[in-house]
Amino acid sequence: MDRVELADFLRRRREALQPEDVGLPRGPRRRTAGLRREEVAALSDMSVDYYGRLEQSRGPQPSPQMLGAIARGLRLTLAERDHLFHLAGQNAPARAGGGDHVSPGTMRVLDRLADTPAQVMTALGETLVQTAAARALFGDETRHQGLMRSVVYRWFVDPAAREVYPHAEHPEVGRAFVADLRAAHAAQGPRSRAAALVDALLARSTEFAALWQEHEVRSTSWREKRLWHPDLGELELQCQILHDPDQGQVLLVLTATPGTASHDKLQLLAALGPRGAVVVD
């Protein structure tokens, strides 16, 4: 690990970003060149102290998970992300489709959706980054580890994962998740992470096994969603799904028809913290 070069790289990338590049207000008293350390730390979901020590050539070697979060926070390209990993003494992740790196372009779109529930997910239903409104609606879905990172896996093994949907919607949601996983399995092949996820679910869930045998395929470019929030009650939302074929990821954006009760409820999400979530490892 090259602490000096790592610190210099982080500082230069931070100073090259402007607040408007990441959806932040500039404010009248800004004197810092580029972003402040605390802003990068917040964008990377880590403490200011931890990030500050990295820029000061101090602290422990960052984990691959921390480096991935910093890469997203600093809006790094794939080449810059790989360089970051190498400076930190870690192997850069594979560049094959379906990786965890979110492109700067997608992050710029997400930055402009700060007051809207939106999140970037892999083809396996793993949430990579969320807006604050999405965390208020769904809970923090980026904290799960292993197979539990997949919302499909959680749906069939963790009853708490179903609380966000009204009970009457559960059969349809389960079928949709299985259809999405089938599409990923077909695209990635029998020795892929999708195949491993399918095998694990077949071993643990008879409900999943029954749905898997139906071999249902469907289009998921646009959906109506009914969700349940403990403070807001039921919401009727429209879900737009934007695909990033280069990264093998999707950007989900949830909106409501203006003038409806659901639209008014969405405006209240900004005042709520992340929805409580049960994490099962």
Residue frames relative to the residue before (quaternion, step in Angstrom):
aa qw qx qy qz dx dy dz
M 1.0000 0.0000 0.0000 0.0000 0.00 0.00 0.00
D 0.2109 -0.7757 0.5871 0.0951 3.55 -0.79 1.08
R 0.2330 -0.8322 0.4876 0.1239 3.58 0.11 1.30
V 0.6554 0.5212 -0.3242 0.4400 3.58 0.96 -0.83
E 0.6938 0.4592 -0.2797 0.4792 3.58 0.84 -0.95
L 0.6147 0.5419 -0.3454 0.4573 3.58 1.05 -0.72
A 0.6585 0.5097 -0.3068 0.4608 3.57 0.92 -0.92
D 0.6653 0.5050 -0.3037 0.4584 3.57 0.93 -0.89
F 0.6505 0.5175 -0.3171 0.4567 3.59 0.97 -0.86
L 0.6638 0.5015 -0.3092 0.4607 3.58 0.89 -0.90
R 0.6640 0.5099 -0.3119 0.4492 3.57 0.90 -0.89
R 0.6838 0.4887 -0.2952 0.4544 3.57 0.89 -0.90
R 0.6548 0.4904 -0.3255 0.4740 3.59 0.99 -0.74
R 0.6275 0.5284 -0.3378 0.4613 3.60 1.04 -0.72
E 0.6966 0.4781 -0.2768 0.4577 3.58 0.89 -0.92
A 0.6345 0.5385 -0.3304 0.4452 3.59 1.21 -0.46
L 0.6539 0.4979 -0.3127 0.4762 3.59 1.23 -0.36
Q 0.2385 -0.7493 0.6018 0.1395 3.55 -1.06 0.81
P 0.6572 -0.5296 0.3396 0.4151 3.64 -1.07 0.58
E 0.6766 0.4999 -0.3055 0.4460 3.57 0.90 -0.86
D 0.5616 0.6005 -0.3864 0.4181 3.61 1.22 -0.36
V 0.7792 0.2902 -0.1424 0.5370 3.59 1.15 -0.60
G 0.6212 -0.6014 0.3267 0.3817 3.58 1.21 0.48
L 0.5313 0.6190 -0.4142 0.4038 3.60 1.19 0.48
P 0.4951 -0.6377 0.4820 0.3404 3.62 -1.09 0.56
R 0.5030 -0.6674 0.4565 0.3053 3.57 -1.03 0.73
G 0.2562 -0.7882 0.5229 0.1990 3.60 0.93 -0.81
P 0.5615 -0.6627 0.3928 0.3019 3.59 -1.13 0.63
R 0.7649 0.3932 -0.2005 0.4692 3.64 1.09 -0.53
R 0.3428 0.7598 -0.4987 0.2378 3.60 1.10 0.41
R 0.0541 -0.7994 0.5983 0.0032 3.55 -0.79 1.09
T 0.5547 0.6225 -0.3852 0.3955 3.57 1.24 -0.41
A 0.4269 -0.6535 0.5572 0.2833 3.55 -1.10 0.76
G 0.8186 0.1010 -0.1000 0.5565 3.56 -0.52 1.14
L 0.7656 -0.3334 0.2693 0.4798 3.55 -1.16 -0.67
R 0.4728 -0.6194 0.5392 0.3195 3.53 -1.32 0.35
R 0.6422 -0.5271 0.3834 0.4034 3.56 -1.22 0.44
E 0.6661 0.5124 -0.3161 0.4402 3.57 0.92 -0.88
E 0.6197 0.5358 -0.3459 0.4575 3.59 1.13 -0.56
V 0.6509 0.4924 -0.3141 0.4850 3.59 0.97 -0.82
A 0.6286 0.5344 -0.3366 0.4539 3.58 0.99 -0.82
A 0.6681 0.4883 -0.3056 0.4709 3.59 0.92 -0.86
L 0.6530 0.5105 -0.3130 0.4638 3.59 0.98 -0.81
S 0.7259 0.4143 -0.2207 0.5027 3.58 1.18 -0.63
D 0.4032 -0.7419 0.4515 0.2885 3.60 1.31 0.10
M 0.5816 0.5289 -0.4165 0.4567 3.57 0.79 1.04
S 0.6352 -0.5469 0.3787 0.3925 3.56 -1.25 0.30
V 0.5833 -0.5720 0.4442 0.3677 3.56 -1.19 0.57
D 0.6251 0.5520 -0.3389 0.4356 3.59 1.00 -0.79
Y 0.6622 0.5062 -0.3140 0.4546 3.59 0.90 -0.92
Y 0.6912 0.4622 -0.2906 0.4734 3.57 0.82 -0.98
G 0.6355 0.5467 -0.3328 0.4318 3.59 0.96 -0.81
R 0.6469 0.5156 -0.3292 0.4552 3.59 0.98 -0.76
L 0.6175 0.5356 -0.3531 0.4550 3.59 1.05 -0.63
E 0.6864 0.4660 -0.2843 0.4804 3.59 0.98 -0.82
Q 0.6954 0.4335 -0.2667 0.5072 3.58 1.25 -0.32
S 0.5080 -0.6811 0.3956 0.3485 3.58 1.26 0.42
R 0.5656 0.5660 -0.3956 0.4509 3.57 1.08 0.73
G 0.6658 0.5461 -0.3582 0.3609 3.54 -1.31 0.01
P 0.6472 -0.5407 0.3797 0.3803 3.57 -1.32 0.22
Q 0.6497 -0.4847 0.4030 0.4249 3.53 -1.33 0.14
P 0.4172 -0.7094 0.4969 0.2752 3.65 -0.73 0.95
S 0.4720 -0.6546 0.5159 0.2874 3.54 -1.14 0.71
P 0.6532 -0.4906 0.3779 0.4356 3.62 -1.21 0.27
Q 0.6286 0.5346 -0.3425 0.4492 3.61 1.05 -0.71
M 0.6542 0.4994 -0.3111 0.4752 3.59 0.98 -0.83
L 0.6572 0.5109 -0.3129 0.4573 3.57 0.95 -0.86
G 0.6345 0.5230 -0.3323 0.4620 3.57 1.02 -0.74
A 0.6482 0.5109 -0.3137 0.4694 3.57 1.03 -0.79
I 0.6460 0.5071 -0.3196 0.4727 3.60 1.00 -0.79
A 0.6269 0.5437 -0.3353 0.4461 3.58 0.99 -0.82
R 0.6673 0.4693 -0.3022 0.4932 3.58 0.99 -0.78
G 0.6558 0.5320 -0.3216 0.4283 3.58 0.92 -0.88
L 0.7360 0.3932 -0.2119 0.5088 3.57 1.04 -0.83
R 0.4052 -0.7442 0.4491 0.2834 3.58 1.33 0.13
L 0.1975 0.8184 -0.5141 0.1641 3.59 0.95 0.89
T 0.4618 -0.6171 0.5533 0.3159 3.53 -1.24 0.52
L 0.6901 -0.4545 0.3378 0.4506 3.58 -1.26 0.11
A 0.6486 0.5125 -0.3252 0.4592 3.59 0.95 -0.82
E 0.6653 0.4869 -0.2993 0.4804 3.59 0.98 -0.83
R 0.6213 0.5323 -0.3458 0.4595 3.59 1.03 -0.72
D 0.6497 0.5113 -0.3216 0.4616 3.60 0.93 -0.89
H 0.6403 0.5241 -0.3203 0.4613 3.58 1.00 -0.85
L 0.6193 0.5447 -0.3299 0.4592 3.58 1.02 -0.82
F 0.6655 0.4972 -0.3034 0.4668 3.59 0.88 -0.91
H 0.6665 0.5068 -0.3138 0.4478 3.59 0.90 -0.87
L 0.6436 0.5158 -0.3258 0.4622 3.60 0.97 -0.81
A 0.7031 0.4507 -0.2579 0.4858 3.57 1.10 -0.71
G 0.5269 -0.6671 0.3974 0.3456 3.58 1.25 0.11
Q 0.5681 0.5689 -0.3907 0.4483 3.58 1.17 0.56
N 0.5160 -0.6087 0.4973 0.3404 3.56 -1.20 0.50
A 0.4435 -0.6861 0.5057 0.2772 3.56 -0.88 0.93
P 0.5355 -0.6301 0.4480 0.3398 3.61 -1.00 0.78
A 0.6078 -0.5466 0.4274 0.3861 3.55 -1.23 0.50
R 0.4182 -0.7292 0.4914 0.2278 3.55 -1.09 0.71
A 0.3693 0.7396 -0.4951 0.2674 3.59 1.20 0.13
G 0.6399 -0.5342 0.3875 0.3937 3.57 -1.21 0.56
G 0.7321 0.3996 -0.3023 0.4615 3.54 -1.07 0.72
G 0.4296 0.7050 -0.4655 0.3189 3.59 1.22 0.24
D 0.6106 -0.5922 0.4035 0.3372 3.54 -1.35 0.13
H 0.5500 0.6158 -0.4176 0.3794 3.61 1.17 -0.19
V 0.2404 -0.7594 0.5924 0.1213 3.55 -0.90 1.02
S 0.4708 -0.7088 0.4462 0.2772 3.57 -0.71 1.06
P 0.6149 -0.5553 0.4022 0.3895 3.62 -1.14 0.55
G 0.6280 0.5497 -0.3442 0.4300 3.59 1.01 -0.73
T 0.6656 0.4838 -0.2988 0.4834 3.57 0.94 -0.87
M 0.6377 0.5184 -0.3333 0.4621 3.59 1.01 -0.76
R 0.6286 0.5271 -0.3486 0.4534 3.62 1.03 -0.70
V 0.6214 0.5151 -0.3421 0.4811 3.59 1.05 -0.71
L 0.6647 0.5118 -0.3050 0.4508 3.58 0.90 -0.94
D 0.6100 0.5704 -0.3476 0.4263 3.60 1.04 -0.76
R 0.7107 0.4504 -0.2552 0.4763 3.57 1.08 -0.68
L 0.6557 0.4703 -0.3022 0.5074 3.56 1.32 0.14
A 0.1731 0.8520 -0.4849 0.0945 3.57 1.20 0.54
D 0.7538 0.3658 -0.2149 0.5017 3.62 1.00 -0.73
T 0.6311 0.5144 -0.3115 0.4899 3.58 1.31 0.24
P 0.4624 -0.6463 0.5086 0.3314 3.63 -0.96 0.69
A 0.2282 0.7532 -0.5789 0.2131 3.55 -0.55 1.21
Q 0.0777 0.7982 -0.5947 0.0569 3.57 -1.08 0.67
V 0.3758 -0.6978 0.5692 0.2187 3.53 -1.25 0.63
M 0.0242 -0.8130 0.5799 -0.0454 3.56 -0.84 1.04
T 0.4710 -0.6363 0.5265 0.3098 3.54 -1.24 0.48
A 0.6871 -0.4689 0.3537 0.4277 3.55 -1.32 0.09
L 0.6726 0.4771 -0.2925 0.4842 3.60 1.23 -0.37
G 0.5691 -0.6284 0.3753 0.3747 3.58 1.24 0.22
E 0.4286 0.6728 -0.4786 0.3667 3.58 1.14 0.64
T 0.3094 -0.7684 0.5334 0.1712 3.58 -0.65 1.10
L 0.2323 -0.8050 0.5383 0.0905 3.57 -0.71 1.12
V 0.7861 -0.0860 0.0877 0.6058 3.58 1.00 -0.78
Q 0.1170 -0.7960 0.5933 0.0260 3.56 -1.10 0.82
T 0.4480 -0.6041 0.5653 0.3388 3.52 -1.27 0.35
A 0.6592 -0.4996 0.3746 0.4190 3.56 -1.26 0.32
A 0.6335 0.5322 -0.3339 0.4516 3.58 1.04 -0.73
A 0.6400 0.5118 -0.3284 0.4696 3.60 1.05 -0.69
R 0.6403 0.5070 -0.3324 0.4718 3.59 1.04 -0.72
A 0.6334 0.5208 -0.3307 0.4672 3.57 1.08 -0.69
L 0.6980 0.4738 -0.2659 0.4665 3.57 1.07 -0.73
F 0.8175 0.2632 -0.0969 0.5031 3.59 0.83 -1.04
G 0.4803 -0.5813 0.4906 0.4367 3.57 1.15 -0.64
D 0.6005 -0.5542 0.4259 0.3885 3.57 -1.29 0.22
E 0.1275 -0.8348 0.5347 0.0302 3.56 -0.23 1.29
T 0.5786 0.6096 -0.3754 0.3907 3.60 1.23 -0.03
R 0.6113 0.6070 -0.3319 0.3843 3.61 1.24 -0.22
H 0.5258 0.6473 -0.4170 0.3615 3.59 1.20 -0.19
Q 0.2493 -0.7634 0.5821 0.1272 3.54 -1.24 0.54
G 0.8233 0.2571 -0.1713 0.4761 3.55 -1.28 0.39
L 0.8252 -0.1716 0.1467 0.5178 3.56 -1.06 -0.76
M 0.5999 0.5940 -0.3519 0.4043 3.57 1.16 -0.59
R 0.4850 0.6458 -0.4461 0.3856 3.61 1.23 -0.12
S 0.6724 0.4982 -0.2940 0.4618 3.59 1.09 -0.65
V 0.4292 -0.6978 0.5113 0.2597 3.57 -0.80 1.01
V 0.5882 0.5628 -0.3727 0.4454 3.59 1.14 -0.54
Y 0.6662 0.4914 -0.3016 0.4730 3.57 0.90 -0.90
R 0.6569 0.5118 -0.3171 0.4539 3.58 0.90 -0.90
W 0.6153 0.5801 -0.3503 0.4028 3.57 0.97 -0.83
F 0.7765 0.3711 -0.1853 0.4743 3.58 0.90 -0.88
V 0.7577 0.3561 -0.2234 0.4992 3.65 1.15 -0.23
D 0.7629 0.3000 -0.1701 0.5468 3.63 1.18 -0.38
P 0.3664 -0.7614 0.4863 0.2227 3.64 -0.31 1.18
A 0.6014 0.5806 -0.3699 0.4056 3.63 1.06 -0.64
A 0.5857 0.6000 -0.3694 0.4006 3.61 1.14 -0.55
R 0.6753 0.5162 -0.2931 0.4376 3.60 1.17 -0.47
E 0.4915 0.7099 -0.4127 0.2901 3.58 1.25 -0.26
V 0.6139 0.5710 -0.3543 0.4141 3.60 1.14 -0.46
Y 0.7186 0.3795 -0.2395 0.5312 3.61 1.24 -0.31
P 0.5289 -0.5987 0.4816 0.3605 3.62 -1.03 0.68
H 0.6278 -0.5860 0.3544 0.3700 3.58 -1.02 0.80
A 0.6447 0.5466 -0.3305 0.4199 3.59 0.96 -0.81
E 0.6672 0.5120 -0.2946 0.4538 3.59 1.19 -0.51
H 0.4706 0.7321 -0.4232 0.2520 3.61 1.18 -0.39
P 0.6647 0.4967 -0.3487 0.4358 3.68 0.76 -0.79
E 0.6829 0.4839 -0.2941 0.4616 3.60 0.91 -0.89
V 0.6395 0.5193 -0.3318 0.4596 3.59 0.97 -0.81
G 0.6465 0.5237 -0.3217 0.4521 3.59 0.93 -0.85
R 0.6519 0.5068 -0.3145 0.4683 3.58 0.95 -0.85
A 0.6517 0.5153 -0.3194 0.4557 3.59 0.98 -0.83
F 0.6464 0.5158 -0.3246 0.4591 3.60 0.96 -0.83
V 0.6609 0.4991 -0.3141 0.4642 3.59 0.93 -0.84
A 0.6401 0.5180 -0.3289 0.4623 3.60 0.99 -0.79
D 0.6432 0.5127 -0.3249 0.4668 3.60 1.00 -0.78
L 0.6670 0.4891 -0.3059 0.4716 3.59 0.94 -0.85
R 0.6147 0.5388 -0.3566 0.4525 3.60 1.04 -0.66
A 0.6383 0.5161 -0.3292 0.4667 3.59 0.98 -0.78
A 0.6590 0.4951 -0.3092 0.4743 3.61 0.97 -0.83
H 0.6360 0.5337 -0.3212 0.4555 3.57 1.01 -0.82
A 0.6644 0.5015 -0.3037 0.4635 3.59 0.94 -0.87
A 0.6896 0.4863 -0.2821 0.4564 3.58 1.01 -0.84
Q 0.7578 0.4149 -0.2097 0.4579 3.60 0.95 -0.85
G 0.4987 -0.7029 0.4016 0.3098 3.60 1.15 -0.38
P 0.7006 -0.5369 0.3067 0.3562 3.56 -1.31 0.33
R 0.7317 0.3839 -0.2454 0.5070 3.63 1.16 -0.27
S 0.4587 0.7076 -0.4134 0.3434 3.55 1.24 0.42
R 0.6746 -0.4451 0.3904 0.4410 3.55 -1.38 -0.01
A 0.5978 0.5526 -0.3650 0.4519 3.58 1.10 -0.61
A 0.6531 0.5082 -0.3115 0.4671 3.58 0.97 -0.84
A 0.6397 0.5169 -0.3264 0.4658 3.58 1.00 -0.78
L 0.6385 0.5193 -0.3223 0.4676 3.58 1.04 -0.76
V 0.6389 0.5190 -0.3215 0.4681 3.58 0.98 -0.84
D 0.6559 0.5158 -0.3144 0.4527 3.60 0.87 -0.92
A 0.6607 0.5094 -0.3090 0.4566 3.58 0.97 -0.88
L 0.6776 0.4837 -0.2945 0.4692 3.58 0.97 -0.81
L 0.6169 0.5384 -0.3483 0.4563 3.59 1.02 -0.71
A 0.6807 0.4910 -0.2830 0.4643 3.57 1.08 -0.74
R 0.7728 0.3942 -0.1875 0.4606 3.60 1.08 -0.64
S 0.8100 0.2537 -0.0968 0.5198 3.60 1.06 -0.65
T 0.3188 -0.7392 0.5634 0.1858 3.58 -0.65 1.10
E 0.5907 0.5637 -0.3667 0.4458 3.59 1.12 -0.60
F 0.6585 0.4873 -0.3097 0.4827 3.57 0.92 -0.89
A 0.6469 0.5355 -0.3320 0.4295 3.61 0.87 -0.91
A 0.6593 0.5071 -0.3165 0.4560 3.59 0.96 -0.82
L 0.6720 0.4809 -0.2948 0.4798 3.59 0.97 -0.84
W 0.6254 0.5515 -0.3388 0.4358 3.58 1.02 -0.78
Q 0.6481 0.5367 -0.3182 0.4367 3.58 1.02 -0.75
E 0.6069 0.5782 -0.3574 0.4118 3.60 1.17 -0.46
H 0.2477 -0.8190 0.4879 0.1728 3.61 1.29 -0.32
E 0.2405 0.7910 -0.5222 0.2093 3.57 0.90 0.94
V 0.0777 -0.7693 0.6339 0.0164 3.56 -1.02 0.92
R 0.0641 0.8080 -0.5816 0.0691 3.57 -0.94 0.83
S 0.4819 -0.6214 0.5243 0.3267 3.55 -1.32 0.25
T 0.1361 -0.8107 0.5668 0.0545 3.58 -0.97 0.88
S 0.2824 0.8001 -0.4952 0.1867 3.61 1.09 0.60
W 0.7992 0.0219 0.0070 0.6006 3.62 1.17 -0.47
R 0.0242 0.8169 -0.5734 0.0582 3.58 -0.90 0.87
E 0.3491 -0.6373 0.6324 0.2683 3.48 -1.37 0.41
K 0.0731 -0.8024 0.5919 0.0245 3.58 -0.95 0.85
R 0.1385 -0.7241 0.6667 0.1094 3.52 -1.17 0.75
L 0.0406 -0.8107 0.5830 -0.0354 3.55 -0.66 1.18
W 0.2645 -0.7503 0.5854 0.1563 3.54 -1.29 0.43
H 0.0650 -0.7811 0.6208 0.0127 3.55 -0.89 1.01
P 0.5302 -0.6768 0.3995 0.3181 3.63 -0.80 0.92
D 0.7317 0.3985 -0.2367 0.4998 3.62 1.10 -0.56
L 0.7683 0.3810 -0.1803 0.4818 3.57 1.06 -0.75
G 0.4457 -0.6840 0.4665 0.3404 3.58 1.19 -0.38
E 0.7725 -0.3480 0.2573 0.4647 3.55 -1.19 -0.55
L 0.0991 -0.7757 0.6222 0.0370 3.56 -1.10 0.83
E 0.2054 -0.7457 0.6220 0.1220 3.55 -1.03 0.86
L 0.0183 0.8384 -0.5353 0.1015 3.56 -0.36 1.30
Q 0.3327 -0.6856 0.6018 0.2390 3.49 -1.36 0.36
C 0.1882 -0.7959 0.5707 0.0729 3.57 -0.85 0.99
Q 0.1312 -0.7697 0.6229 0.0478 3.54 -0.63 1.17
I 0.1420 -0.7939 0.5895 0.0457 3.57 -0.90 0.96
L 0.0994 -0.7992 0.5927 0.0037 3.55 -0.55 1.24
H 0.2744 -0.8019 0.5169 0.1202 3.58 -0.71 1.10
D 0.1593 -0.7253 0.6613 0.1056 3.54 -1.18 0.76
P 0.2266 -0.8301 0.4890 0.1428 3.63 0.07 1.22
D 0.6150 0.5602 -0.3609 0.4214 3.61 1.07 -0.61
Q 0.7514 0.3668 -0.1955 0.5125 3.58 1.01 -0.80
G 0.3695 -0.7283 0.4956 0.2956 3.58 1.20 -0.36
Q 0.5461 0.6050 -0.3796 0.4378 3.57 1.12 0.73
V 0.2310 -0.7440 0.6046 0.1660 3.54 -1.35 0.24
L 0.2625 -0.7163 0.6240 0.1692 3.53 -1.25 0.61
L 0.1638 -0.7851 0.5939 0.0640 3.57 -0.62 1.18
V 0.0325 -0.7848 0.6187 -0.0165 3.56 -0.89 1.00
L 0.1507 -0.8080 0.5682 0.0401 3.56 -0.71 1.13
T 0.0281 0.7899 -0.6094 0.0616 3.56 -0.81 1.04
A 0.2534 -0.7411 0.5978 0.1706 3.54 -1.35 0.19
T 0.5904 -0.5849 0.4237 0.3603 3.56 -1.16 0.60
P 0.4772 -0.6766 0.4701 0.3057 3.64 -0.73 0.99
G 0.7696 0.3466 -0.2705 0.4631 3.53 -1.07 0.81
T 0.6228 0.5282 -0.3464 0.4616 3.59 1.26 -0.13
A 0.6450 -0.5079 0.3948 0.4125 3.55 -1.29 0.29
S 0.6318 0.5403 -0.3388 0.4405 3.58 1.03 -0.73
H 0.6182 0.5342 -0.3406 0.4652 3.59 1.07 -0.71
D 0.6534 0.5021 -0.3139 0.4716 3.59 0.94 -0.83
K 0.6493 0.5217 -0.3195 0.4518 3.59 0.98 -0.80
L 0.6244 0.5454 -0.3460 0.4392 3.59 1.01 -0.75
Q 0.6247 0.5501 -0.3434 0.4351 3.57 1.07 -0.67
L 0.6532 0.5261 -0.3057 0.4507 3.58 1.19 -0.50
L 0.4914 0.6913 -0.4280 0.3121 3.60 1.20 -0.33
A 0.6044 0.5901 -0.3582 0.3977 3.57 1.06 -0.74
A 0.6878 0.4800 -0.2829 0.4652 3.58 1.14 -0.60
L 0.6492 0.5131 -0.3069 0.4703 3.58 1.29 -0.19
G 0.4342 -0.6618 0.5362 0.2932 3.56 -1.14 0.57
P 0.7350 -0.3793 0.2863 0.4837 3.59 -1.27 -0.06
R 0.5103 -0.6336 0.4884 0.3156 3.54 -0.99 0.84
G 0.5341 -0.6350 0.4504 0.3296 3.57 -0.96 0.87
A 0.0333 -0.8049 0.5920 -0.0232 3.58 -0.89 0.97
V 0.3144 -0.7229 0.5858 0.1879 3.52 -1.06 0.81
V 0.1649 -0.7903 0.5856 0.0726 3.58 -0.66 1.10
V 0.0626 -0.7909 0.6087 0.0054 3.58 -0.69 1.10
D 0.2398 -0.7936 0.5456 0.1225 3.57 -0.61 1.12
